[in-house]
Amino acid sequence: MNTGFLNRAISAYYRTGGPNMQQPSNSSEEVEYNGKYYVVLRNVNGILAVYRITNTGQLKRLKRWPKALDE
């Protein structure tokens, strides 16, 4: 996979802003699950955000994601 997706997801995460913005750690990663690709942003507190990589290469932030990504 392209690590550019991870950088794009981090940028998108920071653009959303918010008063309690937490910094993603090095444990953030791109993963494949059931034939779909995701970027999972994590830190020591857990998952900060999950983005699905669409077939056209766009990132879509998910409100709910597959439980398997929590591991």
C-alpha positions as MATLAB code, in Angstrom:
seq = 'MNTGFLNRAISAYYRTGGPNMQQPSNSSEEVEYNGKYYVVLRNVNGILAVYRITNTGQLKRLKRWPKALDE';
ca = [
       0.000    0.000    0.000;
       0.938    3.614   -0.430;
       2.121    5.384    2.749;
       0.774    8.577    1.205;
      -2.654    7.488    2.415;
      -1.443    7.563    6.013;
      -0.111   11.102    5.590;
      -3.333   12.208    3.889;
      -5.436   10.700    6.690;
      -3.387   12.501    9.342;
      -3.816   15.782    7.458;
      -7.568   15.210    7.147;
      -7.768   14.382   10.856;
      -6.072   17.661   11.809;
      -8.287   19.653    9.405;
     -11.372   18.499   11.304;
     -10.022   20.390   14.319;
     -11.686   20.374   17.681;
     -10.729   21.423   21.182;
      -9.539   17.985   22.310;
      -7.375   17.129   19.306;
      -4.975   14.290   20.109;
      -1.849   13.458   18.172;
      -1.721   10.141   16.271;
       1.246    7.918   17.125;
       3.560    5.696   15.109;
       1.184    2.789   15.738;
      -1.182    4.289   13.128;
      -1.300    2.104   10.043;
      -2.882    1.143    6.742;
      -4.710   -2.185    6.900;
      -6.687   -4.487    4.614;
      -9.818   -6.152    5.946;
     -12.299   -8.181    3.880;
     -10.863   -6.836    0.635;
     -11.215   -3.189    1.686;
      -8.433   -0.832    2.699;
      -8.446    1.406    5.749;
      -6.196    3.889    7.519;
      -6.414    3.536   11.299;
      -5.106    6.470   13.342;
      -4.166    5.435   16.879;
      -2.417    6.724   19.951;
      -1.918    5.357   23.483;
      -5.604    5.993   24.263;
      -6.858    3.857   21.357;
      -8.324    4.610   17.939;
      -8.650    8.300   17.073;
     -10.177    7.920   13.608;
     -10.643    5.386   10.814;
     -10.685    6.276    7.125;
     -11.698    3.928    4.328;
      -9.722    4.176    1.112;
     -12.260    4.151   -1.717;
     -11.684    2.533   -5.106;
     -11.000    5.993   -6.534;
      -8.275    6.691   -3.952;
     -10.302    9.043   -1.781;
     -10.455    8.874    1.988;
     -13.792    8.641    3.760;
     -13.906    9.037    7.530;
     -16.005    6.387    9.222;
     -18.216    6.905   12.245;
     -18.444    3.125   12.723;
     -15.799    0.702   11.573;
     -15.370   -3.092   11.614;
     -14.635   -4.396   15.123;
     -11.614   -6.276   13.798;
      -9.827   -2.931   13.304;
      -9.906   -2.359   17.067;
      -7.234   -5.033   17.572;
];
